[in-house]
Amino acid sequence: MPDFDKPFMVDFDVTAVGFSAMLHHGAGLLAFFSRPFAARHLKLAAYERELIDLVQAVRHWCPYLRGHHFIVCTNHYSLKFLLD
């Protein structure tokens, strides 16, 4: 169950054909979300696909995240500068 007194964490990663994201508080998984990329996104650079993943995940979990602090965890170095 979500605890709205704790910050949410959003982890995400992309593959060549799609993306996945996880919503959690650090200890236990609350939700998982994945989707294949649209054909027009397959030619984009990795950092662009990572950013698309982040936007899609935040939109998907908007009812949980809106009005609450949340932490974004990424393994793509170039996105860390955008998120700082």
N, C-alpha and C positions, 0 to 999 in steps of 0.2 A: 504494500500500500504506500502511496506517496505521502511523504511528510512535508507539508508546505512550510514548516519552520526551518528546514534544512535546505541548503542550496542544491539545485539539481545539477547534474553533470551530463553533458552530451558528448559522447565519443563517436567519431565517424571515420570511415575509410572508404576508398574507392578501389575498384578493380578496372580492368580494361572495358568491361561491359556494363557495370552497374555500381551501385553504392549501397552502403549499409550504415545504420546509426543505432546507437544504444542510449537509452535514457536511464540514469541511475542516480543514487545518492552516494556512491562510492563503494558500498558493500554489496548490495543486491541489485540485480537487474529489474527495472520497472517495466520497460517496454523495448521492443526491437522493431526497426523499420528498415525495409530494403526495397529497392526498385531498380529495374534496368534503365540505362540511359536511353534517351530518345536518339534516333539516328543522327540528328544534327549535332548532338553533343559528343559523339564518339571521336571526332577529329580535334577536339579542344585539348589544350595543354593540361597536364595533371593538376596544376594549381587551380585552373578554372573549373575542372570537374570536382575538385575538393570543395570549392566555394559553392558550387551548385548543390552539392550534398548537404552542406551546412544550412543553406537557405531552405531546402526542402525539409530537412529534419526539424528546424525551428518552426516552420509553417505547420508541419504535421502535429507537433506537440504544443502548439500555441496555447491551448486551454490550460496546460500545466505551467508553461513558462511565462506567460504574460503577467506582469506585475511582480515577478519573483526574480531574485538573483540566480543566475546559472553560470556554470563554468563550461567552456568549450575546450575539448581535448583533441588535438590533431597531431599527426605524425609528419605532416608536410611542413618543412622548415619555412618556406616562403609565406605561408599563411600566418605564421606566428607573428610576423611584422604587421599584418593587417589587424590582428586581434589584440595587439598591445595598445 
